[in-house]
Amino acid sequence: MGVRDWPASPRSQLGVSGAEPPLPPMIAEFQQTLRRFALEVVRPLGMRLDRMSAGEVIAPGSPFWEFHRKYRELGIGIETLRALSPEDLSLMFPILFEELGYGDAGLAISAGASTLPLLLAYRFDNGFLLERFSDSQLGCWGITEPDHGSDQLDPSGQLLDSRGRYGKPNCVATLRGDRIVINGQKSAWVSNGPVAEICILYCAADTGSGPDPSHGCVLVIPLDLPGVSRGKPLDKMGQRALPQGEIFFDNVEVGRDYLLAGPEDYQRAVYCIHSEANGLMGGTFAGLAQAAFDLALDYAHERRQGGVPIIRHQSVQHRLFHMYRKIEAARALTRRVILYNNTAPVPALQAAMTSKVTGTQTSFEVASEALQLFGGNGLTREYPLEKLLRDARASLIEDGCNEILAIKGGCYLIDEARLR
Ligand SMILES: Cc1cc2nc3c(=O)[nH]c(=O)nc-3n(C[C@H](O)[C@H](O)[C@H](O)COP(=O)(O)OP(=O)(O)OC[C@H]3O[C@@H](n4cnc5c(N)ncnc54)[C@H](O)[C@@H]3O)c2cc1C
């Protein structure tokens, strides 16, 4: 369209996900399907789960199981992802999590955590584990421990205070010959922990000279092995649809085939999973922010004060603009980072961290501003805003506290060669 063909007062109507450039037809259809799924399935189930106790969330017949059954029916498993080109994968992956996050962030994280064991098996090109396990099994990622939360992001010790030391790990895998024996526990924060069937376990390794957390190991294991038990599901403030809880290991034994990364590969494995998970988080919480914005935009057209819809008030327009601006930036950043990381020879963890920090910070700021636009109604459980704000708040800690990610990401900006 030439400029003279524009309407006399030009304006452009944005699509469901803002200033979206034309997507390839297959991806556009995928996005539409996912948006319907988010609105018709994920959001209503997430709202029901939000009102339940942690025990009710994981009980047989709960909406949590309905979500996973319907999500599996979409057929977005590891085989589908493996068949895509890196470019298509880099578009579909963020859109998948944006849309799931648009529905319910806790359920989006449950789906994301579930894919991590097989996604990492794929990234490490481990044929045994890809054959042994399937997408129909609910997965989880056990890395943090009761005594080691932020520490677990830092196997290279970059964050360690000069007076500090890691101390005793809470979970150790003893590697002897072709057998591995696991003892200890992971923290109460393992997403899907109370119900997962398989776990990608990051823990200290003992190869004969005592446990060494900086040279840990990574295993993908079934959770029906003798010696595995679970803690009580955790009751928490936000993302209540996401079950979380400890996993305990009492002399749990597996063969060496289940080892995804040994001590020599441990730092690579930590780097790899954080590069994946931080991108996924960026997408999910850009989606949550979009949901809060859409609700606030609708409300601003409906709610009248001073005899006019509140969107007529200049301060409301100003606030909505800044919410919209932040979401566009968070979404664009995440997609760019995921494309870079899927196509570069080595992904940039500092870039993935920008996506996580920006997406989650945006979700918190936008959900808070959206609640403010709802006035008193924003505070009541009759309206969806207080839930979105609770869900967004948890994300600033989840997958690494944002301040830790910023320090760690800053470490990757140092060019040692320039300092010599
Ligand atoms: C919703 C949710 C989902 C999660 N899912 C999983 C999961 O699937 N699997 C899993 O294993 N874990 C999971 N976690 C755990 C999560 O990764 C940790 O909560 C997070 O890494 C922080 O650890 P922590 O809670 O022990 O806090 P701590 O590490 O004890 O930190 C407490 C405070 O101290 C600050 N701090 C700590 N160390 C430093 C430092 N070196 N420099 C400056 N400040 C510091 C932190 O920023 C924070 O403010 C999840 C958490 C949440 C909230």
The ligand as an SDF file (V2000), in Angstrom:
LIG
                    3D

 53 58  0  0  0  0  0  0  0  0999 V2000
    8.1750  -21.0040   40.8300 C   0  0  0  0  0  0  0  0  0  0  0  0
    9.5240  -21.6540   41.0160 C   0  0  0  0  0  0  0  0  0  0  0  0
    9.8770  -22.7570   40.2300 C   0  0  0  0  0  0  0  0  0  0  0  0
   11.1130  -23.3970   40.4370 C   0  0  0  0  0  0  0  0  0  0  0  0
   11.4120  -24.5410   39.7140 N   0  0  0  0  0  0  0  0  0  0  0  0
   12.5300  -25.2540   40.0170 C   0  0  0  0  0  0  0  0  0  0  0  0
   12.7950  -26.5100   39.3570 C   0  0  0  0  0  0  0  0  0  0  0  0
   12.0560  -26.9380   38.4770 O   0  0  0  0  0  0  0  0  0  0  0  0
   13.8850  -27.2060   39.7350 N   0  0  0  0  0  0  0  0  0  0  0  0
   14.7380  -26.7740   40.7180 C   0  0  0  0  0  0  0  0  0  0  0  0
   15.6880  -27.4840   41.0190 O   0  0  0  0  0  0  0  0  0  0  0  0
   14.5280  -25.5640   41.3410 N   0  0  0  0  0  0  0  0  0  0  0  0
   13.4500  -24.8100   41.0140 C   0  0  0  0  0  0  0  0  0  0  0  0
   13.2080  -23.5880   41.6410 N   0  0  0  0  0  0  0  0  0  0  0  0
   14.1840  -23.0830   42.6150 C   0  0  0  0  0  0  0  0  0  0  0  0
   14.8680  -21.8010   42.1410 C   0  0  0  0  0  0  0  0  0  0  0  0
   15.7820  -22.0580   41.1160 O   0  0  0  0  0  0  0  0  0  0  0  0
   15.5100  -21.1540   43.3830 C   0  0  0  0  0  0  0  0  0  0  0  0
   14.4370  -20.7500   44.2330 O   0  0  0  0  0  0  0  0  0  0  0  0
   16.3770  -19.9820   43.0200 C   0  0  0  0  0  0  0  0  0  0  0  0
   17.5000  -20.3950   42.2890 O   0  0  0  0  0  0  0  0  0  0  0  0
   16.8250  -19.2190   44.2830 C   0  0  0  0  0  0  0  0  0  0  0  0
   17.3180  -20.0920   45.2560 O   0  0  0  0  0  0  0  0  0  0  0  0
   16.7900  -19.9910   46.7530 P   0  0  0  0  0  0  0  0  0  0  0  0
   15.3210  -19.9530   46.7150 O   0  0  0  0  0  0  0  0  0  0  0  0
   17.4360  -21.0900   47.5240 O   0  0  0  0  0  0  0  0  0  0  0  0
   17.2890  -18.5930   47.2620 O   0  0  0  0  0  0  0  0  0  0  0  0
   18.7690  -18.2730   47.8570 P   0  0  0  0  0  0  0  0  0  0  0  0
   19.7930  -18.7860   46.9100 O   0  0  0  0  0  0  0  0  0  0  0  0
   18.8390  -18.7220   49.2690 O   0  0  0  0  0  0  0  0  0  0  0  0
   18.7820  -16.6970   47.7920 O   0  0  0  0  0  0  0  0  0  0  0  0
   18.1900  -15.8830   48.8130 C   0  0  0  0  0  0  0  0  0  0  0  0
   18.5070  -14.4240   48.4860 C   0  0  0  0  0  0  0  0  0  0  0  0
   19.9210  -14.2260   48.5480 O   0  0  0  0  0  0  0  0  0  0  0  0
   20.4100  -13.6620   47.3370 C   0  0  0  0  0  0  0  0  0  0  0  0
   21.7090  -14.2590   47.0130 N   0  0  0  0  0  0  0  0  0  0  0  0
   22.0710  -15.5530   47.0880 C   0  0  0  0  0  0  0  0  0  0  0  0
   23.3320  -15.7390   46.6580 N   0  0  0  0  0  0  0  0  0  0  0  0
   23.8060  -14.5280   46.2790 C   0  0  0  0  0  0  0  0  0  0  0  0
   25.0130  -14.0600   45.6950 C   0  0  0  0  0  0  0  0  0  0  0  0
   26.0350  -14.8860   45.3950 N   0  0  0  0  0  0  0  0  0  0  0  0
   25.1150  -12.7360   45.4080 N   0  0  0  0  0  0  0  0  0  0  0  0
   24.0830  -11.8900   45.6660 C   0  0  0  0  0  0  0  0  0  0  0  0
   22.9040  -12.2810   46.1930 N   0  0  0  0  0  0  0  0  0  0  0  0
   22.7560  -13.5910   46.5080 C   0  0  0  0  0  0  0  0  0  0  0  0
   19.3690  -14.0450   46.2870 C   0  0  0  0  0  0  0  0  0  0  0  0
   19.3340  -13.1570   45.1940 O   0  0  0  0  0  0  0  0  0  0  0  0
   18.0640  -14.0090   47.0920 C   0  0  0  0  0  0  0  0  0  0  0  0
   17.5220  -12.7230   47.0960 O   0  0  0  0  0  0  0  0  0  0  0  0
   12.0090  -22.9150   41.4200 C   0  0  0  0  0  0  0  0  0  0  0  0
   11.6670  -21.7860   42.1700 C   0  0  0  0  0  0  0  0  0  0  0  0
   10.4410  -21.1520   41.9850 C   0  0  0  0  0  0  0  0  0  0  0  0
   10.1090  -19.9450   42.8270 C   0  0  0  0  0  0  0  0  0  0  0  0
  1  2  1  0
  2  3  1  0
  2 52  2  0
  3  4  2  0
  4  5  1  0
  4 50  1  0
  5  6  2  0
  6  7  1  0
  6 13  1  0
  7  8  2  0
  7  9  1  0
  9 10  1  0
 10 11  2  0
 10 12  1  0
 12 13  2  0
 13 14  1  0
 14 15  1  0
 14 50  1  0
 15 16  1  0
 16 17  1  0
 16 18  1  0
 18 19  1  0
 18 20  1  0
 20 21  1  0
 20 22  1  0
 22 23  1  0
 23 24  1  0
 24 25  2  0
 24 26  1  0
 24 27  1  0
 27 28  1  0
 28 29  2  0
 28 30  1  0
 28 31  1  0
 31 32  1  0
 32 33  1  0
 33 34  1  0
 33 48  1  0
 34 35  1  0
 35 36  1  0
 35 46  1  0
 36 37  1  0
 36 45  1  0
 37 38  2  0
 38 39  1  0
 39 40  1  0
 39 45  2  0
 40 41  1  0
 40 42  2  0
 42 43  1  0
 43 44  2  0
 44 45  1  0
 46 47  1  0
 46 48  1  0
 48 49  1  0
 50 51  2  0
 51 52  1  0
 52 53  1  0
M  END
$$$$
